[in-house]
Amino acid sequence: MVLIAFNKPWGVLSQFTDEGSGHPTLAAYVNRPGVYPAGRLDRDSEGLLLLTDDGRLQARIADPRFKAPKTYLVQVEGEPDETALDALRQGVRLKDGLTLPAAVERIDPPALWPRDPPVRFRKTVPDCWVQLTIREGRNRQVRRMTAAIGHPTLRLVRWRIGDWTLDDLAPGAWREISP
């Protein structure tokens, strides 16, 4: 059984084939036959993506029924107050229903790699960072949750899935880890 931690750069698709999109794929970074992503990470998101050659492990990681916690470092527009953060903690209503409660806290700006292209900067609009942990995996869920409380996501980095973390893995790098 193989399990790989990959730090997916911004703009890379979470799949090995291009299908005509013109965007880079995992094939440009991971030269390991027989592994597949356990879950997805949007093209405009960065961070931890796990790949494995074991179907049962892939399902345990990716399937929402197993509720593996996923922790994100999220740069949001504006500065959410405790009322906005409490809404995330209680679950917010999205078009596809109420989210499960999330663990969320404001954090100092993390020491991350520079993003290419950089996040847009506006002098008149402040931003801040939150750490958000969810136990489900709807399409673009974190972005939709922060938008629902009036603080759109500017940058999204998945830092942890269950017990596995990104740690010091550089963007585009991968390593085998213990399942």
N, C-alpha and C positions, 0 to 999 in steps of 0.2 A: 504494500500500500504506500502510495506517494501522496504527500501533502505539501503544497508549495504556498508560501506567502509572497505575494507580488504587490509592489507599490505602483498602482496604476496611475500613470500621469494623466493630466487633464487632456481631453481631446481623443483619447484612445478608447476604442470600442471594447466591451467585455466579451469578445468572441474572437475566434481564430480566423474567420472568413470575412471578407470585405463586403460581399454582395453588392458591389457597385457604388458604395457610398463615398469612396475616396478618402475615408478616414483610416488612420493607422489602427491595427488590430493587435491582439495578444501575440500573434505570430511574429511580429517585429521585435518582440522582447523575450518570449519564453520559447526556447528551443528544447522542448521536452515532449516527445510523442506520447499520446494516450492520456493526457490530462485535460480536464475540462473545468470551467469555472463553477464553483459552488455558489450560485447566486449571481447577481448583476450589480454593476455600478455604472450609473449614467455616464455618457460621454463627457459631460461637463462637470463631473465629480472626480475626485482624486482619492487615492489611498488604498487601504487594504482590500485585496481581492484574493480569496483562497481558491486554489486549483487542486484537483485530486483525480486519481484514476479509479477511485472506489465509489461506485454508485450509491451504496448505503451511507457512506460518510457524506457524500455530496448532498443527499436528501436531508440528512440530519442537520447539516449546516444551513441549507437554503430554505427548507420547507418551513413556512410560518407555524405549522402545528407544533414544532419543537421549540419555538420561541427563543432561539439563541439570541442573547442580547447583542445589539450592534451599537457601538459608540462612535459618535461623529463629533468632530470639531467644526463648528459652523460660524462663519463670519456673517453677521446679519446687518442689514441697513437699519440705522437708528439704534436706540438703546432701550430694549424692552424692560419694563418695570416688573415688579413682583406679580402684579395682576396678570400680565401677559405670560410670564413664566408659569404661574399657577394654572393657567388655561392648558398649557402643554402637559403639566403634571396630572391634570384631571382627564385629559383627552379632548381633542378638538374635533368638531364636525367638519368633515370633508364631503365632497360630492358623493363618494362611495361609502359614506358612513362615519361613525365615531371612531377615532383612533383609540388604541389602548393607552393608558396613562404612560407618560414618558418621564424619565429622570432627567432633570435639566438644571444647570447652574451656569451663571456667568463666570467666565474665566479670563485671566490675563491673556493677551495675544500670545499664542503658542510660537515656539521657535521652529517654524516650518521652512522648507525650501521656498525660494521665490517661484511664483507661478508664471508660466509662459503660455498665453499672454497674461499680463498682470490684471488683477481685479480693478475695475474702474474706480477711480477716486474722485470724490466730490467734496470740495472745501466746505460747502454749506450743509452737508448731510453727514452726521456722525455715523460711526459703525461700532460694533463690539463683537466679541466672541462668546459663544456659549458651547458647553459640552452637553450633548443630547444623546440619551440612550433609549432605544426603542426595542420592542420585542416582536415586531411584525415587519413585513417588507413589501408594502404596497408601492406601486409605481410612483417614483419621485416623491415619496412620502415626506421626507424631512423638508424638502423645499415647499411642499404644499402646506405643511404644518406651520412653518415660520411665516409664510404668506398669510395664513389664516389668522394669525395674531397681529398682523400689520407690520411685520419685519421681514421683508424678502431676503432670501439667502443670496449672499454675494460669492462666498466660497464654501465648499463642502468637502471635508476630508474625513473618510472613514478611518478611524484609528484602531478599533478593536472589533473582533467578532468572537463572542464567547471568551475563551481564555487566550486566544491568539491576538497579538498586537503587532503594529507596524514597527515599533521601536525605532531603531536607527537605519532602517532600510531606505535607501535613496530612491527617488522617483525612477521608474523603469527597471529597477533591480528586483531580483527574486532570490529566495533561498528555500531549501527544503527544511521543513519543521516537523516536529513530532506530533502525530495525531493523538 
